Amino acid sequence: MATALDRHIALIGFMGAGKTTLAAEVGHLIDRPFIDLDREIERQLERSIPELFRNEGEAGFRVIEAERTMHALCRERPAVLALGGGAVETPAIRKALREHALTVLVDVAVDDAWQRVRQSARPLAEDEEQFRALYERRGSLYEEAADARARDADDVVLAALGIRIGEGKTEGDVWLVDPRVKDLHTLELDQVIEVREKTLHEAERIWRELRIGRDGTLVAFGGGTTTDVAGFVAATYMRGVRWKALPTTLVGQVDAAIGGKTAVDLPEGKNLVGAFHYPEQVVIDPALLRTLPEQERRNGSAEVVKTGLLAGRPIWELSEEEMIRACAAFKASVCLSDPYEQNGRREILNLGHTFGHALEAASEYELSHGEAVALGLSAALRLSGLGVADVLDVHPVRVDRDRAWGALQRDKKARDGKIRLVLLEELGKPVVREVDPGEVRLALDELIAD
């Protein structure tokens, strides 16, 4: 299934499913135009849908609907479209959906649909028996056209980036695997390559071992190191091959495996060599976390807190599966609004990471990512004038101060030598600002033990 990075997101479903409301919400979340095809037809023709049915008949209306829908699907800028309930009955529209959109079916039970529309002016909701027969007749067409199903906006944005939450099954030609994960799972596969570290040397070793063509697919099975390296290898091997991610850590499931940023580290800093290369599928299986060491779970918790601060709600208080789903959907929505870091929206995901990456580099990456990010979040909260969240539970660490400061000044968000940080105006309202170097240095020093 293709993602919706450069394709429309089209919502289909029976009348009363709530497609219009949901499409408007998704459009707002991912900063895309929202088009309600029924309302667009009424606006352009200056006649209501019931009036068009009366004057043109259903067959005449379907011709008008097909023309306007095809025009919307063929526009270049990706949008979020809410299609009329009967649009899928037109073969040309179904074909255009396959070519131009990721199509999401918004489910609704027939009893609920009838209760919502039975007293409306909808021309096909006047007789309950005919209404139910129509529901049954269209069911197979919705199934044929749909790439995914959704009950809410989170489902839509997850589907738009090929993210599936559930049992961890996927297929690929070569599996790149964390050695610790490999010891826990029986992998009866043709080619399995271990990923031991996040370096150019490791990437070169993997390139040399690969035995696939340009039509091959890599699967990354492990934590953030594995998915970062696998994605980078996939982006560069034969100028780019497909890859999928099956993250096995909390960091991977809520953050690292989502968003197409792939990279390796250099001694001078974290993620300095990389590429944007989105996985065609991300399978998030919370059951894989059962064997996760407590330290790795704490690492992921820092990313969960970061997401909650950005979203403005305590996501960390949800049940584990709902917490993971909420984090994955939030990051997916941000990435869809700025897939390749071109409009600045995606910078907010670096909340706390400028400090965190500097501390990791200064420790020669012996400091865990989660602990570094938690410390970075505490510094960002202080500079934002907000109290440090108790859930972070941070303590200063022993690293080289000058090395940490040097790494921080090389942060990718810096412009013309000026330090820019993601801060919070208030919870749920991130902003990127230039900050006085003296204040930044003081905040960094407070994270470092004497």
N, C-alpha and C positions, 0 to 999 in steps of 0.2 A: 504494500500500500504506500503510495507516494505521500509525502508530507504536504502541508499547505504553506510552505515558506514562500513560494512564488505562484501559488494557485488560490483561487477563491475558496472560501468555506461556504458551502451551500447547505442550508437546513431544509429538510423535507419532512413531511409527515401529514397525518390527517388533520382536517379542520378541528380546531380546539386544542391542538397539542401545545400551543404556546410558542410557536416558532418565532413570531415577530418579537415578542418580549425577550426571548433568549438571544436571538441574533443581535438585537440592539445592545444587550449586555456584553456579549462577546466582542462586538465592534468597539465598544468603549474600552474594554480590558486590553485589547491588542492594538488599539489606535488605527483601526481600519474603517473605511466608509461602510455604512450599513444601508442596505437597500431592501425594502419590503416590496416585492414585485407587484402584489395586488395594489398597494397604495401608489406605486409608481405608475401603473396602468391608469388608475383613476385620475392621477394628477395630469398625465400627458393627454388623456382623451377628454378630461373634464366631465367624466360620467362615472357613476358608481358601478361596482361590480354587479349588483342586482339589476341595475338599469341595462347594463351590457347584455346580461343573460336574457332579459325580456326582449331587447331589440335585435340581438344577433343570434340568439339561441346558444345552447352550450357549444355546439360545433364551431360557430362563429367566434365565440369567446376564446376557445382553445387556439384558434389561429392567431388572434391578437396576443394571447398569453405567450405563445411560442415565439412570436416575433420579438416581443419585449424581453423575454427571458434570454433568448439567444444573444440579443444585443448586450445585455448586462454581463453575460458569461464571457463574451469576447472582448470586453474592455481590458486594457492592459494592467491597470493598477488593481491588485488583489483586494477584494471586498468581502464582506460577510453578507450573504444573501438569504432572505427568507422567501422560499417559493410557495406559491399557492398549493393547496392540498391536492389538486388534481393535475398539477404540472407534469408529474411523472407518467401520466397516461399518454403523453405525446412522445413517440420514439425519438424524434430529433432532439428533444430536450434531454432525454436519458443519455443519448450519445454525446451531447455537448457537456453534460456533467462529467462523464468519464474523461473527456479531453481537457477540461478547464478547471475542475473543482475537486476538492475533497468533500464528499457528500456525507452528511451526518443525519441520521434518522432520529427525529425527536419522537419518542414513543408516547402513546396515550391509549389508555383502555377505552373501548367503545362506550362503556357506560359513562365514564368521565367526560368524554368528548360530547356525548349527547346532552348531558346536563349543562355543559358550558355554552352550547350553541343553539339549543332547541328554541329559545325565544328570540334569537337574533334574526337579522334580515337575510341571512345566507340562503341563496336560492336552492341549495341542495340539502338544507336542513329543515324542511317543512314536514316531512313524513318520516316517522321513526323507523318503520320497517324498511323503507328504501335507503335510509341513512345507514342502517346496519348492513344492508346488502352491499352498499357502496364501500363501506369499511372493509368488508371481506374481500371484495374484488380488487381493491387497490393494495392489499397487504403484500402480495407477491411482487408487485412493481416496486414498492418501497424497498423490499429486501434486495431486489435485483440492483437497484440504483445505489444503495447505501454502502459506504466504505466503513462506517462506524455507527454506533448508537450512542445517544446521550440522554441524560435526565436533567443535567444542569450545565452551567457555563464551564465548570471545571472539566467535565467530561469532554466538552467540545475542544477546549484548548489542548487537553492531553492528546486527543485524537489527531489534532492538527500537527503535532510534532511526532506522531507515530509512537506515542507512549502508551503502553498497556500495563495496567496494574493487575496482577494475578499470577497464576502458576507460571514458573520460569521455563517455558519451552520456546525454543527458537532453533533455526537451522543456519548453517554456514559451512564454508569449505575448510577454513582454518580457525582454530580456537586459540586465542591468546589468553593465557590463564595465570593468575597469581599462584605461585607454588603452594601456599598454604591452603588455598581453595582446592587446588588439584588433589591434595592429600585427603580432603573431606568428601570428594565426590568421585564416583566412578565415571570416567569419560571414555567411552568406546567410540573413538573418532579417528578419522584417517590421519589428521595432522594436528597435534597440540604443541604449542610453543609457550614456554614459561616466560613471564615478564617479571624481572627481578628488581629493576630500578628504572627511574625516570630520567634517562640520560640519552644523549646522542649516540654514545657507544652502544647502548642497549638497542636503540632503534636500528642502528646499522646491522647489528647481529641478527635481528629479526628479518630485516630486508633480505639478508643473504640466505636465510633459511626458508623463506616463503617459496612455495611451489604452486602458484596459481596464476591465471591469466587476468586480463583486465575485466573479465566478466565474473571474477571470483568475489566471494564475500568473507570478510573477517568477522569473528564474534569475540568481543571482549568479555571475559568472565572473571570478575574480580572487583577490587575497589577503585578509588580514584586514580591511583597510579596506573593500573591496568587499562582503564578506559581512556586516560589521557594518551598513553603511549600507543595503544591500539588505534585510536583515532588519528594520531599523527602519522603512524605508519601507513594507515589506509589512505590518508590524504596525499601522501608523497610517493607511494609505491606505484610504479607505472603511471604516474601523474594522477593517480586517484582511483581507488576501488571502493566498492560498497562495504559498509560495516554495520554491525549491530552491537548493542550494549546490553549486557545482563549483569547489572551491578549487584555486588554482594555485601556492601557495607552501607551503613546509614548515610554517610557522606555521599557515596555514589548515588544512592536512591533519591535523595532530596536535592542534590546539587550537581556533583561532578559529571555524571553521565548525561546530563541534560544541557542542551544549548549549543552543541557543535564546536565548542572551543577545545582544541586539542593542542598539546604542547609537551615539551621536555624542559628540564631545568638546566641552567648553567651554574658554575660556581658563583658567578656574579649576581644571580637572582633567579627567582622562581618563574617558570613559564615564559622564558625570554625567547624561545624558539618554538613556533607552532603555526597552526593554520586553522581556519574555520572549515570544518568538514562534518556536516550533520550526519548522525547515524540514521539509517532508514527505519530503524525500529529500536525502541528502548523497552525492555521487559523488566518491570519492577515487581519482584516477588518478595513480599515481606517475610515469608517463611524462611528465606535464606539468611535472615538475621539471627536465627535461633542459635547458630554456632558462633556468633560474633563476640569476640572478647570485650569485656567491659570498657577497656581503654578505647577501643574503636567505636563503641557506642557513644562514649563521651565526646569523641571527635565529631561525630555526626550531630550531636545535640547542639553544638555551637552553631552549625549551619541552620538548624531548626530555629534557634533563637533569633538568628539574623533575619530569617524569613518572616518570623512573627513580628519583629520590630518594623520591618519594611511594610508588611501588610497591615499593621496596626491592630493585631489581635493575638492573644496568647495561643498560638498554634500548638505549642509544646504541651498544652493541657489536654489535647485530644487523644483518643485511643491511637495506638501505634499506626494502624493502617490508615485511618483518617488523617492523621498527622502527616504521614508520608504523601498521601494523595494531595493534601492541601499545599504542601511545600512544592511538590512537583508541578502542580497546576499553576502556582504563582510564578515560578521560574519560567515555565513554558509561556505564560502570557507575556512576560517581560521580553523574552527572547523573540517571540513572534512580532512584537512591536518594534524591535530593533535587532534583526537577525545577525547583522555583521558589524555592530557597533558604529553605525553611521550617523545616528541622530542623537546620541547621548543618553537615551533612555536606559540602556543596559548598564550604564555605569553604576546605577544604584546597587547592583548586585555585589559591588565591592565594599559595601559597608563593613568596616573593621578589617578589611583585607590588606589595606596599605600597610598598616602597622603589623598585621599578622605575617605577611610575606617577608617583611624586613626582619622580624624576629626569627623566622624559620631560616633565612639565609645566614643570619649571624650565628646561628647554632649549628651551621653546616647540616641542616635538616635533621638534626637529632631531636629537636622539639617537635612534638606532634602537631599536625595541622589544626586539629580541634583546639588544643590549648592555645596555640598562637592566635587563632581567630577569636577565641573568647577574650583573650587579652586585648586584641585589637578593637573588639566591640566595646569593651569597657572604656578604652581611650576615646573612641568616637562618641560615646554617650556623654562622657565628661565634657568634651569640646562642644557638644551640642547643648550643653547646659541642662542635661537630663541626668537623673540618678542612675547609677549602675544597677542593672537588674540582678536581684539576688540569685536568680537561676544560673547566672554565669559562674559564680564561685571561683574567682580567679586569684592568683598569687603571683608576685613578681618572679621572673626567672633569671638565671645567670647566663648572659650572653655578652659578647663583646659590643660595647656601646657604639664605638666608632664604626664598626662594620655594619651594625644595624642601621645607623644613620645614613651611611653610604648607600645601603640597599634601598632604604626608603626614598632617597632622592632620585633613584632610577625608576621609580614607579611609573607605569605606563600612562597614568592619568596626568602626569606632570606636563605643563605647557610652558615653553620658553623659560625653563628652569624654575617655574613657580609650582609650589606644592598645592595640589587640589585633592580634597578629601570628600568622601560621601559622609554627610552628617544628617541629622534629623531636626526639622523645624519642630516637629512633635511626632509622636508615634504614628506611623503610617504615612508620614509626609517627608520623604527623603529629598535632599538637595545636594548638589555638588558645588563646593565653594573653594576659592583660594583661601588658604590659611597662613597666617604669619609663621615663618620658619621657626622663630623662637618659641611660639606656642606649641608647634608640632614637636620640636625637640624636647621640650619640657614634658609633654604628654608621653613621648616615647621613653624618656628616662624613668618615668614613674612605673613603667612596666618591667624595668630591669633591676634585679636585686644587686646590692653592693657585694 
